[in-house]
């Protein structure tokens, strides 16, 4: 915001510059409490706490049984993420590679190289539309994730497994028109976290989940309806997902800090 005041007199014309660089504060996600209802009688809760430096860069994420820390270059691009076990020892680390301004590859390195993992991203019009994941040295059949967009939201998310151990799945979403909790998250972390919710602009209202049967047909087996509660900044404070029969599916509680 710039304001310039001109003061005129008969002898001279003075200009007083009252310029101020106004920076709109960022609302940063500081805590996510996730409750899963896979076993309704014994729901599982995960609490993740996020900390930032003075520049708004994510420094660490803490949860009950793991944590992670992040390293950046001078331009604010993540270079490395260290992942730690509950006892504080290093579990593995991930290295980030870029093609210009786009995150192109993440290599995750373990002490046992059989666990090493490589993710490669594909973009169209500046948006991630697919990525492949390999967990072997010579990967000939990677798992593939693809995204279909409508505007700034991913409406279809498809996972085609590279093995016979898990079924291929498809998720189809409808959205509200409010910003989601990851709005001010570093864009490269949004890509690395992945998933339709993190990469989209708004919040799910419904989700259809299907799996691919032996004949290659998609069979819908779940339908989730989300109720979103907002805080004063019109960001989600709580999201409750229920299945079509009314039973609980998942619940998220979000907390924020302002910088």
Protein Blocks (a to p, Z undefined) as FASTA:
>chain_A
ZZddddddfkbccdddfbdcddddddddfbdcdddfkbmmlccdddddddddfkopafbd
cdfkbccdddddfkopafbdcdddfkopafbdcddddehjacfbdcdddfblklpccddd
ddeehiafbdcdddbfblcbdcddddddehjbcfbdcdddfbfkbccddddddddfbdcf
klmgcfklmmmngpjklmpmbdcfbdcdddddfkopacdfbdcdddddddfkopafbdcd
ddfkopafbdcddddddZZ
